[in-house]
Amino acid sequence: MIAWFAALSPPPSPLPSPACGRGEGVPATGGRGWGEGWVLLALLAPLAIALLWGGVTADAAYRGFQSARAAAAGEVVRLPLTAVLLVPAARLGLPLPLVGAALSVLGWSGAVAAWFAVGRTLDRPAFAAAAALLLALHPLQPDALGLETGVLLGAVGGAALLAAHWSRTSLLAVVLGAAGYAFAGLLSGWWGDVRGTALVLAALQVLVAGGVTSLVVHLRSLVGLDGARRALWQATVVLGVAALAVGQGVALARAWTLRPVDRIALYHDAARWLQENTLPDETVATERPGLLGYLADRPTLSLSSAAGTTALLDALDRARPDVCLTLNSVGWQGVQRQPWFQARYAPVYYLPSVYDAAAPLTLFRYHPTPFDAGQTVSVTAVVDVETVGRVVLDAYRVAEPRLVPGAPLHVTSIWRAETPIAEPLTLRIQLRDGAGTVWTALEDTAPGGLATDLWNVGERYTSQHALALPLTLPVGDYALEAAFVRPNGSTASVGAVASLARPPLVTTSPPAPEVLLSVAFGDAIALVGYDAPARVAPGESLRVALYWHPLATIARDYKVFVHVLGPDGLPLAQDDSVPVGWTLPTTLWEPGTFIRDEHVLEIDPAVPRGDYALTVGLYDPQTGVRLPVSGGPVGDGYTILMRVQVR
């Protein structure tokens, strides 16, 4: 394409081959003294594009900036080419997007100048003008700012210029340039990536340039066109190249109408809010994870606006990002109407849309629910309801690891209709002991918020239920069961979904806590483990189960204290009590047994969001003296169990 203009210039006169046999040569000084004025404009085009687009817009570039910033801070990271060049700038504290854009502009302008010089060197002035023009108006140039694309274009263009000077033949320069761009494009990204696409497009332009130039020149010499036909041929070539250049210019103009400057300003605004209102380790879900992650210095994950509602909900359920920047897409609008999303995410900040003032972009903050605790277990349990249809249990989640009398049991089940369901079925969830006694049960006539006869085949429906456990629930093992009840009363059972247990308060068998420990308090008491959630919201309760192991007879009645400590070391929440809910003083502990001791801490709604130390210790209530602690991270008479997230 970029060589069509070569037809406007006569083919170079052959020179005697040099002694080294490099082949056909052309005058190195032919065609001088023309085009300097407009080529300066072509050289300035990348700078103008960078200014009009407001700098770097490629999201992948900001991931490179993050890598360069991390490497400058001494972290070991994998660096792309551009990031390697930016590490010194990061160490100097320079703005990396500005430096990255400058490198891209210099590289792209260098490529324009190099191919212009190749045409001059080979005495093909029209080729030089066309190549410089089309490269300067490359339609993917704005999306490659800040990436290695510009640097590679300039480097390969310089190599082609050296080849042209050395060989005096267009073939070597064209082949070297095309191969270099294609190879760099395939290495620097995938075919769908902006970097690879831009470089491969440049390779195709150079390759077609050489082929079309050779074909046109040979056709003109073989056919022997007269002056009028030659002028018509030349005009056709001029119009073709002009149309291509205009098309590239129109593509750039259309991209600019998407208001990239306003879009970048929008993300700057979102980043400022995130820096002021979120913690450094809180995750943000956005369509532009590189850009927002760099500006806000927060971990990010990608959620595409092109994804459908179901795919977005599944991604959110897996990742549970702390903040979502939602976009004005059909998929996101569907997500915001879903009860699951509404129960967990609340709008906290609105940003005016650069396209529609009536549809602002919104930052949503995650608020955990009791149903979010626990691990999701994938299963494939098929319920074949005779003459009605087939339902599949795809997954379930039980929030509480242990059954606690008087406390709710939060159960999540994910269902799918494998065939159309002819009748509205009632979902029954129940807890049964080994003797067959049902201790608690509930029924749901609209599992997943919709009657089963209205379910779409293949779509997933999530049901959430809180089963009330009676205070008289005995110690033992239990099965959590699910079944579907037809309107006529017949039942199709899924069977046991999960095995649960209410552990004994005192046992001689070693327990199985979530976290194992080996911490000694004094000479007679050991803490062998604990159960506790990693996260709790302000205003909610934090339930902690401690597993004690007396090593000898204990002469005094000690109180157990469980504290959540603030940065100043003072408790933000606490529970000080006699073990096992004031029912089992330490003087009654028998050596060799294991005691399960639960404590509930109320987190004040005014507690600031953050990560706090969860600590445990024992003290003599008459003297206030704490037992000495050894093993594990310890403080002043306490051990630090974990860092609990209050968010």
Secondary structure by P-SEA (a helix, b strand, c coil): ccccccccccccccccccccccccccccccccccaaaaaaaaaaaaaaaaaaacccccaaaaaaaaaaaaaaacccccccaaaaaaaaaaaacccaaaaaaaaaaaaaaaaaaaaaaaaaaaccaaaaaaaaaaaaaccccccccccaaaaaaaaaaaaaaaaaaacccaaaaaaaaaaaaaaaaaaacccccaaaaaaaaaaaaaaaaaaaaaaaaaaaaaacccaaaaaaaaaaaaaaaaaaaaaaaaaaaaaaaaaaaaaaaaaaaaaaaaaaccccccccccccaaaaaaaacbbbbbbbccccaaaaaaaaaacccccccccccaaaaaaaacaaaaacccccbbbbbcccccbbbbbbbbbbcccccbbbbbbbbbbbcccbbbbbbcccccccccccccbbbbbbbbbbcccccccbbbbbbbccccccccccccccccccccccccccccbbbbbbbbbbbcccccbbbbbbcccccccccccccccccccccccccccccccccccccccccccccccccccccccccccbbbbbbbbbbbccccccbbbbbbbbccccccccccccccccccccccccccccbbbbbbbbbbbbccccbbbbbbbbbccccccccccccccccccccccccbbbbcc
